[in-house]
């Protein structure tokens, strides 16, 4: 692989150093163009965020010295950044880019902003003509990997507050919150925040009950909801799929007998209680009924506390996806680079086969059409058998591009079959035809 990535990030450098490398958005295109003009660089892209500055390049011979560019562009001496600089080449550069795009290398693992920043860097590089062919394919693959990580893991959806945890739990219970009805009992800030999360996730109808009618109307207006009289709460509560309750009552508002009545009216369709009151508004016995799920403030805070562990597990799943995608990308690109040699080898032996058949045409003239077809099939079979080992060797060597022995095997095959001479002759003929 001829990719290289040099950078500093929050993992390697303090903000005092990172800010010296930062590139304003309006200068990103010009800086990328300058990087692409560095000796040995064929393609280039620069990712510059508050947490990282990374130079991604495709080089002509597998390596490039980017220190002159860094020192000139950022006016930073090598002694200042040497300990903080990381460098990745080949497969390691691919893996790093995939991890960055998937937000596994972010300060807050799972945050979505980094993918948008990589896309901005990609657009800037494309606009100045610094990115095409191989590097374009790599960055495009990074986008696809990030999308797969987002869709196959929960790394980007882990909740980080009591309110958002409650919504995540509700989604797990119902599968989707689309068109669900929410009843707010009490009008505190936590109830309002949880309701906002529920509405943002598709909840369509909001009922509001509060002992103070003015507070109920205020909250109902915020969500285009409906006010229900607190005295008739039990007559309307069964309409709700989710009840968020946070009152100052010293006694439970919702008890087991209420839940039994609700379940009878709802034909056992589930209900989800988010009880964020202290003392609790929902009697613990209510949660023992089939179809009713009750979470109090301690339950929700416990889920928040395990959030870090959950994210770590999701990150492990994401790492497995990235490992597989890196192997797939490297294998695919390597084989693509071996294709011209493989095609040249196939064409070389096919030309020999056809030439020999043509030379023997007179001696084969007496054969029937069926017999001539058999001779043709026989010679094709011999060629395919001869090709099997060298083609397998070329594919294997392409997947082990960093192995000197693999490169030597490719050169040996080219010399044995005189492919380099064939390529030179083809280039000469093409040049003569175009002149």
Phi, psi and omega in degrees: 000145182248024178269145175220145179224124177243140179190172170229147181210181178299339178283339187238341188221145176288163183299329180301327177273319182301322183293338178285339179265350186298140178244118178303148184304323183289346179253001186295317181298315181296319179294321179294318177299318179295321179296321181294340180270358179294149180304131178085352182267128179261321179220157183206151172210142178239127175254117181233114177228181179292340184251354182197151166227120184228135178255115180248125183223156165251127186257164183285321186235019177094355179207154177204145179263108183265003182298316178302319179297314182297316183291323180283316184290318187256355180054046180237127179289150181301324180297333182285326187248352189304315183290338183262351185277133173245148181228132178233141180230151175057232183299325180295324177293319177300312181299318181296315180298317179299319180293320179296310182298328180274003177068027176273345180254010182280160176298319173251101184300129179099351181295143188273347188295327188298324181297319177297324179290322176295321178295323177294319177297319179297314180297319180296318179293320178295319184297325181265006177074022182267355185225128179202193177021250191296314182291326175299315179298322180295312183293321177299320176296323178299321177297316180295322178295316179299319178297319180295318179299318180295321185278333185256354176227168178258024186296332181263359184241008179297132184281152183230011177215165179301316183295314182288330174298317179301318180293319178298320178295318179299319179296322178295324182287316185265347184083314176210148178261007179303127175065018177281155179258134181241134176245123177261119178250106191101157187231035180282171182296322181295320177298317180296318180295315178297321179296321179299317178297319181295316179296319179298336180261015170113351179302133190255329187237134181238126172250139182232127176233130179207147181296333176259108186303325181298319178294322179296318180295319179301313182291323179296321179295325181296332183241015183053043185260189183242136177271133172240142181296137182300328181294337180251024183304315185289341178282335185252339188299332182293346177288338188275138171276327180232129176244120176255115186238131181205081180247177178260020182294141178275350180234152178302138176274321181252121180240177185303317183296329176292317179299320179298320178294318180297315182296325179294320180289326184271003181057038177069014171294138189295153173233146182237119178257124172253102185259102182250026179264149173223112000298164185289144177273338182250123177297132179307331180295336180299322182288352179275352179282140177298131177093353178246128181243123183239127175235124177262182187298324179291322177299315182293318179294328177295321178295319178299320181296328180273001182303318181298316179295319178299316181295323179297318178296319178295323178297322178296320177296319179295320179299322179295320178297315182295319178303314180295320182290325177297312180299319180295315181296312182298316180296315182296314182292323180295315180295324178299322180288336178277345186302314181304319179292320179296316179297318179299319179296315179298316180294324181297311182288327178294322179294323177295315180300312182295321180296320180292320177296320179295321180295329182263009185306317182298319182285341181262359185298330183282351181285148176289167179301321180295319179292322178295322177297324179292320177296317180299315179296321180298314182291324176297318180298319179297315180299316181298321179293321177295323183285336190305307184293312179297324179292318177299321179295319179296318179295317179296317180296323179297325180281351179235052188298336182275357182269117179303326179296324178293316179298322179295323179296319178297315179299321180296317179297319179298320181289318181301318183262007176057037184289327180296323177294320178298316180297318180297318179296321180294319178296320181294318180295319179296320180294319180293323181290331183271349182273000000 
